[in-house]
Amino acid sequence: MALTRTLESAGIVQTAASAPRLAQIVSPPFACGVAWLINALLYLDIRVTNTVFEPGHWQTSDDSWHMSDAAEAHLKWHLPVLHERQSFSFPEALHIRWEHRLDFAASEARPTILFVRDPRDAVYSLYRRSYAERMSFLGYLNRPDIWPDHFPGLFQMPPMESFAYFSWYWQAMAEAMPVKLVRFEDVKASPVETLRDVLQFLGIARSDEELHAAAESSGFEKARQAMQQMESDTGKTFKTARKGQVGEWRQSYSFLARVSIRNLGRAMIAGLGYAEDKGGPVSEQIPKNWRDQLSQGIPPALRSLVTAWLEATEHGKGPGFQEMATAVREQAIAGKDLLRLGAIVEAIFYVQRIFADTASPQARIALNTFVNLNLFYFDQWPVQVAAWSGLRRLETETGAPILQRLGNYQQYRLRILNRMWKLNRIGKLF
C-alpha cells in the first residue's frame, strides 16, 4: 500500500540512528472501543505497542516490523488489520504506547490521547462480556475492585467510580502534558474526521483516501469478522465485538441500575459530555489546590497534621505507615474524623503507588485530584469503604490497633458494606 508521507521533509522519518518520539493512548479499563483507534493507526503504519507485551511486542527484520507471537495471538481478537497483514513499515519516528494505565503519567510529559465512551455503555458492555454469567448487573455496578491487571491496589471502588477517578486523573494531567479527549461516539458519528484530528494531534498526516480506508478497516463489522475468525481458529469464545452500539444503556439499565449511579458517576458523565446538562470541564470541577478543600472536608483539629503530610508528599518525602499510625495514636484520632483521615491516607497511597517521585509536577497534580475527589465525595459509600481500606492497610502494615478507633458503629457499618459488595450480595436485595 502506497502511503502519503508528508512529513519526510520535516526530518522525522525514522532511521536506525533516530530515537522515536513517544506518545501514549490510555482508556478506562472497560469496553470503551479503543481498539478502533489502535487498528486504524496500525493500518496507517503508525507504530502502537500494547505494554502488556513489552519487551518484545514488536520485532524487526528485512526493513519491516511484525508482532511477537504472544502479542499477535491476543490482539488478533481485537484488531482486524492483523487478519489482513503481518508486517508493517512504521516510517515515522513515532512510538505510541497503549494500555489502561495511570503510571504512564510518571514518565516525561508525552502527548496523551484519553479514549472514552459513555461510561454507562462501557461498563455494561464489559459486564456482558466478562461477568454476566457470574453475577447480576446491579451487583456488578456495586462491586469494588482493585484492577490488578492495570493499576494494582487502586481504587477499591465500583465501576462507575473507578471510571470517574481514571478519567478525572488523566484530564487533570492536561496541566502538565498535552492531553486530547477522544470519544467513541465521535468515532461512530464521524470516523474519518476524528481520525484526522487524532493524527494532527500526533503530528502526522495521511491522505483522505488512506483515512477512509483505515476507518473502513476498523469498523464494527470488520471487528466482528475478526472475532468470529478467531473463534473458528481457536474454538474459544471471547465477546470482543458484541454490539458496538451507542446508547445501549437506555434499553439495558433497569430503574434500580440507573438510580445506583451515584453523585460522582453522574458528575463524571456530565463532565464528559454525556448528559443533557453537559456540566463544566473537569478542570473546573476540581479545585486548583487541595488546601481549598481541607477547610471544607477536614476538622480544624486535623488540618495541621493533614497539611504536613500532604506538603511532605509534594516534596517527595511523604509519610510512611508507621508515621501515620503513630500520629493516629498520639493525637487520639477516632470515629468519623479517623475515617476522613483514611481518605487522605488513600490519596497519598494512590500517588505513592503510581509515582516513584511524588515531587514531580504530575504527582502533585495527581495528589490534588485524589485529595479533592476523596473529600468532595466523602459522603458517598464507595469513598468511605476505600478510606476504610486505607486504615486497614495501615493497621496491617504496622500492627497498630487502628480500626477499633472507628468505634463500634462505624466498624460494624463499614464491615457490612464491604462484605455485601465484596460478596456481590447487593444484587439479591432487590
C-alpha positions in Angstrom: 0.0 0.0 0.0 1.4 3.3 -1.0 1.1 5.8 1.8 1.5 9.5 1.6 4.4 10.7 3.7 4.1 14.5 4.0 6.5 14.8 7.0 9.6 13.4 5.4 10.9 16.9 4.7 10.4 17.8 8.4 13.1 15.3 9.3 11.0 12.9 11.4 11.3 9.8 9.2 12.6 7.0 11.4 16.2 5.9 10.7 18.4 3.5 12.6 20.1 6.3 14.4 17.0 8.4 15.3 15.2 7.9 18.6 11.4 7.7 18.2 9.1 10.4 19.6 6.9 8.9 22.2 3.2 9.3 22.7 0.5 7.3 24.5 -3.1 6.2 24.5 -5.0 5.5 27.6 -8.6 4.4 28.3 -10.5 3.4 31.4 -10.4 -0.4 31.9 -13.9 -1.0 30.4 -15.2 -1.7 26.9 -14.6 1.8 25.5 -13.9 0.7 21.9 -10.3 2.0 21.9 -9.4 -1.0 19.6 -10.9 1.0 16.8 -8.3 3.7 17.1 -5.4 1.2 17.6 -6.5 -0.7 14.4 -6.7 2.5 12.4 -3.3 3.7 13.4 -1.7 0.3 12.6 -3.5 0.3 9.3 -1.8 3.6 8.6 1.6 2.1 9.5 1.9 4.0 12.8 3.6 2.0 15.5 1.4 1.3 18.5 2.5 -1.0 21.3 0.4 -2.7 24.0 2.7 -2.5 27.0 1.4 -5.8 28.4 3.7 -7.5 25.8 6.8 -5.4 26.4 9.6 -6.0 25.9 9.4 -7.7 22.6 6.0 -6.7 21.4 7.5 -5.6 18.0 10.3 -7.4 16.2 12.1 -6.2 13.1 13.6 -8.0 10.1 14.2 -7.1 6.5 13.3 -3.5 7.0 9.8 -4.4 8.3 8.1 -4.9 11.7 6.0 -7.7 12.9 4.4 -8.6 16.2 5.6 -11.3 18.6 3.6 -14.5 18.6 2.2 -13.7 22.1 1.1 -10.2 21.1 -0.4 -11.3 17.8 -2.3 -14.2 19.4 -4.0 -11.9 21.8 -4.5 -8.8 19.7 -6.0 -10.7 16.7 -9.1 -10.9 18.7 -9.3 -7.1 18.7 -7.6 -5.9 15.6 -8.9 -6.7 12.1 -5.8 -5.4 10.5 -3.8 -8.4 11.8 -6.0 -10.6 9.7 -5.1 -8.7 6.6 -1.3 -8.3 7.1 1.5 -9.4 9.4 4.2 -6.8 8.5 4.4 -3.0 8.9 6.8 -0.3 7.8 6.4 2.4 10.5 8.2 5.2 8.6 7.7 8.0 11.2 9.9 8.3 14.2 6.9 7.8 16.5 6.2 5.2 19.1 2.8 5.1 20.8 2.2 3.1 24.0 -1.3 1.9 24.7 -2.9 0.5 27.9 -5.4 1.2 30.7 -2.7 2.7 32.8 -2.2 5.5 35.3 1.6 5.3 35.6 2.1 6.5 32.0 1.9 10.0 33.6 5.0 9.2 35.7 7.3 9.5 32.7 8.2 12.6 30.8 5.3 14.8 29.6 4.2 13.0 26.4 1.2 13.7 24.1 -1.6 11.5 25.5 -4.9 10.5 24.0 -7.6 9.7 26.5 -10.1 7.5 24.8 -13.5 7.2 26.5 -17.0 6.1 25.9 -20.3 6.9 27.6 -19.5 5.2 31.0 -22.9 3.6 31.1 -22.3 1.8 27.8 -18.7 1.0 28.6 -19.4 -0.5 32.0 -22.4 -2.5 30.7 -20.5 -3.8 27.7 -17.7 -5.1 29.9 -20.2 -6.7 32.2 -21.9 -8.5 29.4 -18.5 -9.7 28.0 -16.9 -10.9 31.2 -19.2 -11.0 34.2 -22.8 -11.7 33.2 -22.6 -15.4 33.8 -21.3 -14.9 37.4 -23.3 -12.0 38.9 -26.3 -9.7 38.4 -25.6 -6.3 36.7 -26.8 -4.5 39.8 -24.3 -6.5 41.8 -21.6 -5.6 39.3 -22.4 -1.9 39.5 -21.8 -2.0 43.2 -18.8 -4.3 43.3 -15.5 -2.7 44.4 -12.4 -3.8 42.6 -8.6 -3.2 42.7 -8.0 -3.5 38.9 -5.0 -5.8 39.4 -4.2 -6.0 35.7 -3.9 -2.3 35.1 -3.3 -0.3 38.3 -2.8 -2.8 41.2 -4.2 -1.8 44.6 -6.3 1.1 43.2 -9.1 2.2 43.7 -11.1 -0.3 45.7 -14.2 1.2 44.1 -17.1 0.0 41.9 -17.0 0.5 38.1 -18.6 4.0 37.8 -16.3 5.5 40.5 -13.3 3.8 39.0 -14.1 5.1 35.6 -14.5 8.6 37.2 -11.2 8.6 39.1 -9.4 7.3 36.0 -10.9 9.9 33.7 -10.6 12.8 36.1 -6.9 11.9 36.8 -6.0 11.9 33.1 -7.9 15.1 32.3 -6.2 16.8 35.2 -2.9 15.8 33.7 -3.6 18.3 30.9 -2.0 20.9 33.2 1.4 19.1 32.7 1.2 17.5 29.3 -0.8 17.6 26.1 -4.0 15.5 26.6 -6.6 15.0 23.9 -10.0 13.6 24.7 -11.4 11.3 22.0 -14.9 9.8 22.4 -16.2 6.5 21.0 -19.4 8.3 20.0 -17.5 10.8 17.8 -15.7 7.9 16.1 -19.1 6.3 15.3 -20.5 9.6 14.0 -17.5 11.0 12.1 -14.8 8.3 11.9 -12.6 10.0 9.2 -12.8 13.4 10.8 -12.0 12.0 14.2 -9.0 10.1 12.9 -7.7 13.1 11.0 -8.0 15.1 14.2 -6.0 12.5 16.1 -3.2 12.4 13.5 -3.0 16.2 13.6 -2.5 16.0 17.4 0.2 13.4 16.9 1.9 15.5 14.2 1.3 13.0 11.3 -0.6 13.4 8.1 -2.3 10.9 5.7 -4.3 11.4 2.6 -8.1 11.4 2.7 -8.0 8.1 0.7 -5.9 6.5 3.4 -8.0 7.8 6.2 -11.2 6.4 4.6 -9.5 3.0 4.1 -8.3 2.9 7.7 -11.7 3.8 9.1 -13.3 1.1 6.9 -10.8 -1.4 8.1 -11.6 -0.6 11.7 -15.4 -0.7 11.7 -17.6 -2.9 13.9 -18.3 -5.4 11.1 -14.6 -5.9 10.4 -14.0 -6.4 14.2 -16.9 -8.9 14.4 -15.4 -10.8 11.5 -12.0 -10.9 13.2 -13.6 -12.2 16.3 -15.6 -14.9 14.5 -12.4 -16.0 12.7 -10.6 -16.3 15.9 -13.4 -18.3 17.5 -13.3 -20.6 14.5 -9.5 -20.9 14.7 -9.2 -21.4 18.5 -12.6 -23.0 19.5 -12.8 -20.3 22.2 -15.4 -17.6 22.8 -14.4 -14.0 23.7 -17.0 -11.3 23.1 -14.6 -8.6 21.9 -17.1 -7.3 19.3 -20.5 -7.6 20.9 -22.6 -4.7 19.6 -20.6 -1.5 19.3 -23.9 0.4 20.0 -24.2 3.9 21.1 -26.7 4.4 23.9 -27.3 0.7 24.6 -27.7 1.6 28.3 -31.1 3.2 27.6 -32.6 -0.2 27.0 -30.3 -2.2 29.3 -30.4 -0.3 32.6 -33.3 -1.1 35.0 -34.6 1.7 37.2 -32.5 0.4 40.1 -29.4 0.3 37.9 -30.0 3.9 36.9 -30.5 5.2 40.4 -27.4 3.2 41.6 -25.2 5.7 39.7 -24.1 7.9 42.5 -23.2 11.6 42.5 -19.6 11.0 41.5 -20.7 8.9 38.5 -23.3 11.5 37.4 -20.8 14.3 37.7 -18.3 12.4 35.5 -21.0 11.5 32.9 -21.9 15.2 32.6 -18.3 16.4 32.6 -17.5 14.1 29.7 -20.5 15.4 27.7 -22.9 12.5 28.1 -25.8 14.3 29.8 -28.3 16.8 28.7 -26.8 19.1 31.3 -23.2 18.9 30.0 -21.6 20.3 33.1 -18.4 22.1 33.2 -15.0 20.8 32.2 -13.4 18.5 34.7 -10.6 21.1 35.4 -13.3 23.5 36.6 -14.9 20.9 38.9 -11.7 20.1 40.8 -10.2 22.9 42.9 -6.8 24.1 41.9 -5.3 23.5 45.3 -6.1 20.8 47.8 -5.8 23.4 50.6 -9.1 24.9 49.5 -10.8 21.5 50.1 -9.3 20.9 53.5 -11.3 23.8 55.0 -14.5 22.0 53.9 -13.6 18.4 54.5 -11.2 18.1 57.4 -12.0 19.2 61.0 -9.8 22.1 62.3 -8.0 19.8 64.8 -6.7 17.6 62.0 -5.8 20.2 59.4 -2.3 20.9 60.5 -1.5 17.2 60.5 -3.0 16.6 57.1 -1.4 19.7 55.7 2.0 18.5 56.9 1.5 15.0 55.3 0.4 16.4 52.0 3.1 19.0 51.8 5.7 16.4 52.6 4.3 14.2 49.8 4.6 17.1 47.4 8.3 17.4 48.3 8.9 13.7 47.7 9.0 12.8 51.4 5.5 11.6 52.1 4.7 9.9 55.5 5.2 6.2 55.9 2.8 3.8 57.5 4.5 3.9 60.9 4.4 7.7 61.0 0.8 7.8 60.2 -0.1 5.1 62.8 1.9 7.0 65.5 0.0 10.2 64.7 -3.4 8.5 65.0 -2.4 7.1 68.4 -0.7 10.3 69.8 -3.5 12.6 68.7 -6.3 10.2 69.7 -8.0 10.4 66.3 -11.2 8.4 66.3 -14.6 8.0 64.9 -15.6 9.7 61.7 -12.6 12.0 61.9 -10.4 8.9 61.6 -12.4 7.8 58.6 -11.8 11.2 56.9 -8.2 10.8 57.7 -8.4 7.5 55.9 -9.5 9.3 52.8 -6.3 11.3 53.0 -4.2 8.2 53.6 -5.7 6.7 50.5 -5.0 9.7 48.3 -1.3 9.6 49.4 -1.2 5.9 48.9 -2.5 6.2 45.3 0.1 8.8 44.5 2.9 6.8 46.0 1.9 3.7 44.1 1.8 5.5 40.8 4.9 7.8 41.1 8.4 6.9 42.3 8.9 10.7 42.6 6.0 12.3 44.4 7.6 15.7 43.9 7.2 15.6 40.2 4.6 18.1 38.6 2.5 15.1 37.5 2.5 13.6 41.0 1.4 16.9 42.5 -1.5 17.1 40.1 -2.5 13.6 41.0 -2.3 14.3 44.7 -4.5 17.4 44.3 -7.0 15.4 42.2 -7.3 12.4 44.6 -7.5 14.6 47.7 -10.2 16.7 46.3 -12.2 13.8 44.9 -12.0 11.8 48.2 -13.1 14.8 50.3 -15.7 16.3 48.0 -17.4 13.0 47.6 -16.7 11.7 51.1 -20.4 11.2 51.8 -20.6 8.5 49.1 -20.2 5.0 50.5 -17.6 3.8 47.9 -15.2 6.6 49.0 -15.8 5.7 52.7 -15.2 2.0 52.0 -12.0 2.9 50.2 -11.0 5.1 53.2 -11.6 2.2 55.5 -9.4 0.0 53.2 -6.6 2.6 53.8 -7.0 2.3 57.5 -7.0 -1.5 57.3 -3.8 -1.3 55.3 -2.3 1.0 57.9 -3.2 -1.5 60.7 -1.9 -4.5 58.7 1.5 -2.8 57.9 2.1 -1.6 61.5 0.2 -3.9 63.8 -1.3 -0.8 65.5 -4.9 -1.1 66.6 -6.3 1.5 64.1 -9.7 0.1 63.2 -11.0 -0.1 66.7 -10.7 3.6 67.0 -13.5 4.0 64.5 -16.0 2.9 67.2 -18.4 0.0 67.1 -21.0 1.7 64.9 -18.6 2.7 62.1 -16.7 -0.6 62.2 -20.0 -2.6 62.0 -21.4 -0.4 59.2 -18.2 -0.5 57.1 -17.7 -4.2 57.6 -21.3 -4.9 56.5 -21.0 -2.6 53.5 -17.6 -4.2 52.5 -18.8 -7.7 52.9 -22.1 -7.2 51.0 -20.3 -5.7 48.0 -17.3 -7.9 48.1 -19.5 -11.0 48.0 -21.8 -9.4 45.4 -24.9 -9.8 47.6 -26.4 -6.4 46.9 -28.0 -7.7 43.7 -30.0 -10.2 45.8 -31.6 -7.4 47.9 -33.8 -6.2 45.1 
